[in-house]
Amino acid sequence: MIVFWIVLGLAVFAFALAAQMRLIISIMLRRALAHRFGGYTNDTAYRLAVVEAASPAQASEAAIHLAKTYPNPLSHLRLARRVSLAAPVLILMLLILGRFALGVI
């Protein structure tokens, strides 16, 4: 039973960490773009450039700049996106398993 709660806690922690990583890395990359190209960090073009830079194909100048200058933060952003998509599914599966199969919830 304790293993179930540990695994559930780790899944919730991973989801919270991934959400935090996505937020902080996105803000950092938008600030870098605003410093390089001017403007405000909340500009729509910079938000789209961060999304585009994390994808395999970059078309805009800002996204290409991010891909060349900040490859490590972009790889961390990709990892955080994958975890933030997989962790809720894992949490839900664990809750269903705990309720119906193990009877701990």
C-alpha positions as CSV (number, residue, x, y, z in Angstrom):
1,M,0.0,0.0,0.0
2,I,2.8,2.4,0.8
3,V,4.3,1.8,-2.6
4,F,1.1,2.9,-4.2
5,W,1.1,6.2,-2.3
6,I,4.8,6.8,-3.1
7,V,4.2,6.3,-6.9
8,L,1.2,8.5,-6.8
9,G,3.1,11.2,-5.0
10,L,6.0,11.0,-7.5
11,A,3.5,11.3,-10.4
12,V,1.9,14.4,-8.9
13,F,5.3,15.9,-8.1
14,A,6.4,15.2,-11.7
15,F,3.3,17.0,-13.1
16,A,3.9,20.0,-10.8
17,L,7.6,20.2,-11.7
18,A,6.8,19.9,-15.4
19,A,4.2,22.7,-15.2
20,Q,6.7,24.9,-13.3
21,M,9.5,24.2,-15.9
22,R,7.2,25.1,-18.8
23,L,6.3,28.4,-17.2
24,I,9.8,29.4,-16.2
25,I,11.6,28.3,-19.4
26,S,8.9,30.1,-21.5
27,I,9.3,33.3,-19.6
28,M,13.1,33.1,-19.8
29,L,13.0,32.5,-23.6
30,R,10.5,35.3,-24.2
31,R,12.8,37.7,-22.1
32,A,15.8,36.7,-24.3
33,L,13.8,37.4,-27.4
34,A,12.6,40.8,-26.1
35,H,16.2,41.6,-25.3
36,R,17.5,40.6,-28.7
37,F,14.7,42.0,-30.9
38,G,13.1,44.6,-28.7
39,G,9.5,44.9,-27.6
40,Y,7.8,43.4,-24.6
41,T,8.0,39.9,-23.3
42,N,4.3,39.4,-23.6
43,D,4.1,40.0,-27.3
44,T,2.2,37.4,-29.2
45,A,5.1,37.0,-31.7
46,Y,7.5,36.0,-28.9
47,R,5.0,33.5,-27.5
48,L,4.5,31.9,-30.9
49,A,8.3,31.9,-31.5
50,V,8.9,29.9,-28.3
51,V,6.2,27.4,-29.3
52,E,7.7,27.2,-32.8
53,A,11.3,26.9,-31.6
54,A,10.4,23.8,-29.5
55,S,8.9,22.1,-32.6
56,P,11.0,20.4,-35.2
57,A,10.6,23.0,-38.0
58,Q,11.4,26.6,-37.3
59,A,10.3,29.3,-39.8
60,S,10.6,32.6,-38.1
61,E,13.8,34.5,-37.4
62,A,13.1,34.5,-33.7
63,A,12.5,30.8,-33.5
64,I,15.7,30.1,-35.5
65,H,17.6,32.4,-33.1
66,L,16.2,30.5,-30.1
67,A,17.1,27.1,-31.6
68,K,20.7,28.2,-32.3
69,T,21.3,30.1,-29.1
70,Y,19.3,28.1,-26.5
71,P,19.3,24.4,-27.4
72,N,19.4,23.1,-23.9
73,P,16.4,25.1,-22.5
74,L,14.4,24.1,-25.6
75,S,15.2,20.4,-25.0
76,H,14.1,20.9,-21.4
77,L,10.9,22.6,-22.6
78,R,10.2,19.6,-24.9
79,L,10.7,17.2,-22.0
80,A,8.4,19.3,-19.7
81,R,5.7,19.2,-22.4
82,R,5.9,15.5,-22.7
83,V,5.7,15.0,-19.0
84,S,2.9,17.4,-18.5
85,L,0.9,15.4,-21.1
86,A,1.8,12.0,-19.7
87,A,1.6,12.7,-15.9
88,P,-2.2,13.4,-15.7
89,V,-2.9,10.1,-17.5
90,L,-0.6,8.3,-15.1
91,I,-2.2,9.9,-12.1
92,L,-5.7,9.0,-13.4
93,M,-4.6,5.4,-14.1
94,L,-3.1,5.2,-10.6
95,L,-6.3,6.5,-9.0
96,I,-8.4,4.0,-10.9
97,L,-6.0,1.2,-10.0
98,G,-6.0,2.2,-6.3
99,R,-9.8,2.5,-6.2
100,F,-10.9,-0.6,-8.0
101,A,-8.0,-3.1,-7.9
102,L,-6.3,-2.3,-4.7
103,G,-9.1,-0.8,-2.6
104,V,-6.9,1.8,-0.9
105,I,-8.9,4.9,-1.9
